[in-house]
Amino acid sequence: MATPRESGLGGAESSPSTPLATPIATPVSTRSVKWEKDVEDAAGTLDRPLLHKRCTNTTSQMAVVGANTCPIESLDYEVVENEVYNQDWRSRGKLQIFQYQALKWALALFVGLVVALVGFFNNIAVENIAGFKLLLTSDPMLKDRYMMAFVVYIGCNTTLAAAAAALCAYIAPAAAGSGIPEVKAYLNGIDAHSILAPSTLLVKIFGSVLGVSAGFVLGKEGPMVHTGACVASFLGQGGSRKYGLTWNWIRYFKNDLDRRDLITCGAAAGVAAAFRAPVGGVLFALEEVTSWWRSVLLWRTFSTTAVVVMVLRGLISYCRGGHCGLFGKGGLIMFDLSSRQAAYTAKDLAAVMLLGILGGLLGALFNFFVDRILRVYSLLNEKGARSKIILTATISVITSCCTFGLPWLTSCTPCPPELAGKCPTIGRSGNFKNFQCPAGHYNALASLFFNTNDDAIRNLFSAGTDREFGAATLLTFFVTVYALGVLTYGVAVPSGLFIPVILAGASFGRLTGALLGSISGLDTGLFALLDAASFLGGTMRMTVSVCVILLELTNDLHLLPLIMLVLLIAKTVADCFNRGVYEQMVRMKGLPYLEVHAEPCMRSLVAGDVVSGPLITLSSVERVGTVVETLRQTGHNGFPVIEEPPLAAAPELCGLVLRSHLLVLLQGRTFTRGRAKAGAAEVFRKLAPFDFAKAGSGKGLKVEDLDLSEEEMDMFVDLHPITNRSPYTVVENMSLAKAAVLFRGLALRHMCVVSMTQRRPPVVGILTRHDFMPQYIRGLYPNTIPR
Amino acid sequence: MATPRESGLGGAESSPSTPLATPIATPVSTRSVKWEKDVEDAAGTLDRPLLHKRCTNTTSQMAVVGANTCPIESLDYEVVENEVYNQDWRSRGKLQIFQYQALKWALALFVGLVVALVGFFNNIAVENIAGFKLLLTSDPMLKDRYMMAFVVYIGCNTTLAAAAAALCAYIAPAAAGSGIPEVKAYLNGIDAHSILAPSTLLVKIFGSVLGVSAGFVLGKEGPMVHTGACVASFLGQGGSRKYGLTWNWIRYFKNDLDRRDLITCGAAAGVAAAFRAPVGGVLFALEEVTSWWRSVLLWRTFSTTAVVVMVLRGLISYCRGGHCGLFGKGGLIMFDLSSRQAAYTAKDLAAVMLLGILGGLLGALFNFFVDRILRVYSLLNEKGARSKIILTATISVITSCCTFGLPWLTSCTPCPPELAGKCPTIGRSGNFKNFQCPAGHYNALASLFFNTNDDAIRNLFSAGTDREFGAATLLTFFVTVYALGVLTYGVAVPSGLFIPVILAGASFGRLTGALLGSISGLDTGLFALLDAASFLGGTMRMTVSVCVILLELTNDLHLLPLIMLVLLIAKTVADCFNRGVYEQMVRMKGLPYLEVHAEPCMRSLVAGDVVSGPLITLSSVERVGTVVETLRQTGHNGFPVIEEPPLAAAPELCGLVLRSHLLVLLQGRTFTRGRAKAGAAEVFRKLAPFDFAKAGSGKGLKVEDLDLSEEEMDMFVDLHPITNRSPYTVVENMSLAKAAVLFRGLALRHMCVVSMTQRRPPVVGILTRHDFMPQYIRGLYPNTIPR
């Protein structure tokens, strides 16, 4: 085999300095994610002083001032079957197992309830703020004084935008952007700092309300997904120990696996709340967000989204009574358009295919532009919080100029005589906006721009209004929205991509429909819907979930075959050019995302090739001082435990211990004077299994918290009770591609590489997420992986 | 650790005689599946003569006469990365990779097309046969001569039923029953003999048409899933080598992994064709049928179902022109009931919850009865093909008596005056059947019984007909259909469970609706729909897919929250009593299904505990005679290859070879005189990578096909080129539960257990599917796993 194995085992010394990705501190994440080999695995060295950078403010070119540069942490989905776990597990009675199951369900349903309430609040707030803004600008005092109205409008929008940006910049930078890439990364096993923190949750909710109210071309749907995930994480945490609010019964959920499940439910609930699409929410979670799916999750996420929809339904019917403020209907976007024709001809199909191709091309182009603009913005945003606010305010002014100014410059259209009662509409949302026109006329562009985004979409989708918008109006709107969508996404407010993409798609679709009117007999409203689907397929590359969400929005299953067709074509076309927008962002943020498929070139490497540096192992009964020193000097999270000669005939692999468990054990002070097995019973006298449960992100014991005397440092500690006796292992000559399949398939954090021959130590290294990253491997073997 | 390890390693000698399950030869499978340890793994012994029973006609109490008792085979989803594979893979150019991808898609879409055509044929055939039957019995000659009509009716039905049973009994016993459990098992990695054979496909199609036409209380939906899987398997096979019909370009698909993907698409297409529910099809495949899901499959199955729906749509609109026979409307069941009220009160919700609880209880009871009746029928069916036909004919007569006789015994209802034109209907399908009533009257029971099942469901679901069916009528119908549904399922015709369950649920729902009329304001038609959902949830335990299928059938998304609620409650209630009906059947057939969760008690065992008997290994360069002898004496499918002292310093694990590859290699005759490495180049001079591709089920080389001379038997063969150098391994002291997670998670067939200490051989055994079966483990350690 032509594997570069010999050179590989020693050749990784330089790896910590190999940049894993080009981490770009986008304003979306507003953190420079720095992936450090030494923080993650146990293949470092004790000989040289290790730099253990924990949230240091590095001032690299890419770093964001004002935000911490924190190493991200991998999540561990392996069940750590050590004696503590087994003891705890055996001690659980039937009642406790039932309690655990019931609690799991109760939590999932509770997440649904809370997310529904948050989603509802979100909508009511946006509707009321937008309504007051509308009242303000159509005030009789401002009648015919458009310049004054313009200034008021810009002032309102900029204030709201700046407030949203300030929240994001000063309180929770992680709340900016869509949040879907981050949630996707979390569910792939990457815990980026404070991505699901309570502060992020609060800023996400209020920032999103302010951002949407400011009239930006952005949606509240993406942020709802992030909000859902945050709510789930918060509830799954079970309160705060610090304030004595810990719910003791939640301790069974203090592990990454249950947290992952709950956050998946939260993400699905977010989509369900945003679109009132319960099945769409489940499919969105399945198709786009999660990396590992368990069949039981289908059933649980479905229950969560069912709760969301039922609660929302109840609240909306409550709002119909006028209890929700001046303008609050609580209505999420929902297009009840079931009056369309069901039949279509071959010509219609050809037109639909054309839509798919155009949508795919424009979607891919959108992704390209978003990528570029984020790179530019990241340079601006890293200058500090104030710079973020200025950028946001600037984009807000541009947006206001477009939405108010463009309709101003266009001429008025006389109302169609048959719609005497309905046209024009003044002082409320709807079609045929009067704006600055004389009586009996309407301004087509204002019907689109001078509305909330939801209303604009509803206007574009509405059937039987083929002549309402002229081609010039639609073209102007499309170009503006497409450009503003790209420009807005990078600013420091919570911003979703669904709405801009649907808006651009719908206007482009209406335009195409108007042009193809002679060929196809389909309604232009239907064209708008289909092209919205096509744009969504082209940017997000989702198929089933987008299809179901659109069906749930429009409530017309007859459209299914056409939507499917257009989505399939758009995705296929766009896939020829670049990746989906979320995947692209995950990459751009430098998050070490594990792909489903191993790089093909990994086939020519073996596991031993990527294991680097001398390995740090612990003896099964180790001197306390050595353990403390090891923990202090390295940032590794897992250490192989070796059973050594007094206890075994020859050194053999006993298992793997985790840093967090070591810290708890040391804190418990179950030490012995000599090198002897203390046994699990001794540990349990001082510590409960709960003490070993995984603390929330950023919490938990640290080495610095240990306060051990000199005498204790010279004693011994028995690691057997906390050693995971069955770590997953691969032999060192295992193909790296197959090792990657194992690592990804079982969602591991550490994988021991065991020796093949008997003359070497039993473990030759540890593989972690880092070692499977193509960038890292390319650094080691530049010729192995092309590109 | 209190593991019974020492006793375990030697204690498994008796395991081959331990019955793994109580295999019941149900008429559904009509094969006694016999799982033999010695056929599956390599842990047998060469010392004692092994019984290699291959399709022998054992006459055990449970065996079915006339059907072969075949051992089933596991499927292998591991990528066998041996030199042959790597060579083949490296030699593929970009064009070939593109060709492979394009072909994969083309095949998936083609499967959709074919399944749509089959589904369409199915419907047209059923509609026409049922139409002629209706004409025959409402012939003017038979007017007022009900006895005569009764006899003609019974005669027709029994003939059709007997024909269907004869097809199943004589040609393809595997075609009887629903087929969903078998497809589920196949996608779990269990290849039962001839389950996807072309003969099964043909009998499934025609048997289903005959069975449904015979008026049985059974559906064509389950069989459509099996049909879809068979079509996919047939197309994926790429024709037959025997008749020179091999499509050479299909060779890339000759592996279990691609076959699995294609069959998943086929199953989804089957559901889509049966219900015209494309999203439901995808979700059904995901929720119920597959065991391993890859995200790419979502997108591919979705395309397949999109093709199905579009083709069906086209064909149905063609049929509207009257081109499809006298009665053929091509209309699959499809209830367009979008005229329901959207609002509901708390009282309605309480009523819906009650429906859910009742549905769950009755669904669980249904499963219990089905289980019992299948056990009884299996005893009858094993007496031979004739016995099967007689049983089927008997059930047919009972059914005919009920459907014709019961309406005969009931009194007539006067037509509501406002429906003068629509009531009664004579000589066609619809509500308000006239049957034997005087003019202006209708027979309520006949409107349900004397119709196709689809029409009966449509009648029950129809809104605004609260008074059409009296409580007595509904009760009679419910009891009859429930009982007939249970009685019919086990007979030797292709029979689905969807329709009986929906019928029973709908009638029970209408009954409940009539009783609760004073409390709830919901329409009784809506009650029928909700209770149908509840029964489906109670028997099949699916949630999302049933919900989406029902929504796609009724085309009303406003019902979603109610359907979700009722499904969640029904499933939860039913889960307290027994398993889902398909899972139950998989178990009853003794198929070694790998569950998602390892038995908790496996935690107290380690991998070494279940490995039994002396291991058979091969040397990396082995004497031809030894290899042939090994293959002859054992039925094992994988053999560890050991690199031995002349080639290595100490014996070490080189990898794993597969039986099929060994046979091809021997056939190729690349032998050397001495014990020397021949190298891959030598092999490739005589054999192409294609030769190693996995043949279809039951095909491929056998040991008996080898024709080697005495001289050749004394030569040596180099196994390196075909050895999978990276088999997945576990250390012998790995927790069995975690080994099971690995085995199931990566969909393996063989897993090597490696030695922990250096004084033993490098491999101590092989784990296969068999070793993870709770029954087997319970046999070894009766006290470990309770129950």
Interface residues (C-beta under 8 A of the other chain):
Chain A: M1 V79 E81 N86 W89 P278 V279 V282 L286 E287 W293 R294 S295 V296 L298 W299 F302 S303 A306 V309 M310 R313 S317 S338 A343 T543 V544 C547 V548 L551 E552 N555 D556 L557 H558 L560 P561 M564 L565 L568 K571 V596 P600 R603 V606 A649 A650 E652 L653 R725 S726 Y728 T729 V730 V731 N733 M734 S735 A737 K738 A739 V741 L742 G745 L746 V754 M756 T757 Q758
Chain B: V79 E81 N86 W89 P278 V279 V282 L286 E287 W293 R294 S295 V296 L298 W299 F302 S303 A306 V309 M310 R313 S317 S338 A343 T543 V544 C547 V548 L551 E552 N555 D556 L557 H558 L560 P561 M564 L565 L568 K571 V596 P600 R603 V606 A649 A650 E652 L653 R725 S726 Y728 T729 V730 V731 N733 M734 S735 A737 K738 A739 V741 L742 G745 L746 V754 M756 T757 Q758
